[in-house]
Amino acid sequence: MGEGEEIDLLSYMQKKIDEGLQDPETKKKIEGWNRIVQLTLKSGEKYIFEVKDGNITVKEGEVENPDMRIEIDRETLIGLFEGTKSAAWALIRRKMKVKGSLSDVLKLKQIFK
């Protein structure tokens, strides 16, 4: 992705998730882990990630009682998907806020190393 290049974030996230799910190690990490995650970008866009039956889907929208809430800026989110930033880096620098159970946060950290 070039500097300042505008992308369709929804398609991009699903593509990166689908690529990640090709890795047997990632599939193993989410096996039996069924969660609804509300992702809110600091610019206001909202997305719902559903982790279910060893698969992850993403769609635009908002859910009332998610298992986890993540607030992040677009640049950091893309960095996580590209592997140029880590979840630990984002959390320490307060580029990402996560609300959920500690075990869910740790699981998320494993998936987005």
N, C-alpha and C positions, 0 to 999 in steps of 0.2 A: 504494500500500500504506500502510495506516495504521500508526501507531506501535504496536509490540508485536503486530501482527497476525500470527497463525501461518498459514503457507502450506505447501502440499504442495511441498516444494523440488524434488523430481524433476520433477513436471509443470511447475512454474514455469521451471526451467532449460531443459527441452526446448522450451517455448513461446517463451522468449526467444531460444534458438538458432534455432528455425525462423523467427522474425521477422527475426533478423539475417541469415539466409541468403537472405532476399528481396532484400537489397542486393547488386547485381552486384559491387561493390567487395570485399565480404567473400568472396563466392564465388571471386573471382579470387585473393584472398590465400591461400586454402586449397587451390586447385587443385594437384593432384599431391602434396599434403602428407598422407601417411598416417601417423597416429600413434595410440597408445593412451596416454591420460593418466589417472593415478590421482589423484583429488581426495579429500583427507581433510579433513573439517571438524575443528576443534579440539575439538568436542563428541563426536567419534568416528564420525559417519556417514561412509560411504565410497561414492564414486561413480566410475564408469568412463566417460570420454569417449572415443568412437572417432571419429577424423577419417579418413574414407575416401571416395574417389571424389567429392569435392566436397560431402560431407554430414557432419554431426556428429550423433551419437546419444549419449544419456546413459542410464545405467542404474545401479541400486544394485549395489554389490558391490566386490570387490577383485580385482586382477589381479597375478600374480606378478612379471612383468618389464616394467613399463610403460616407454614411451619417456621419459616425464616424470612427475614427482611434484609435486603442489601441495598444500600445507597452508595452510588459510585459515580464518578464522572466518566464521560464517554472515552476520553483518552486512556484512562487507567483500565477501563473494561477491555478495550481493544488490546492494550499491552498484556493483560492477563491471557487473552485468547492467543495472542501472537507468541507468548512466552518470553517477552522482553521485560515483563514485570512479574513479581510473585505476589501471592496473597499476603504473605508476611510483610513485604515491602509496602503494599497498599495500606494495610492495617496500621503499621507503625507510623507511616506518614499521614495518617488520617485522610487518605484519598478514598478509603472505602470504610463504611460503617456496616456492621453486621449485627442483627438482633436475632437470637435463636438460642437453642440449647448449646451448651459447650460441645457436646458430642457431634452435633450437626456442623458447628463451626469448624471443628477439627477435621471432619470428613470433607468439608468443602476445601479446606486447606490442602488436603491430600490430593484431591482431584485437580486443583489449580496450583500445582507446585511452582 
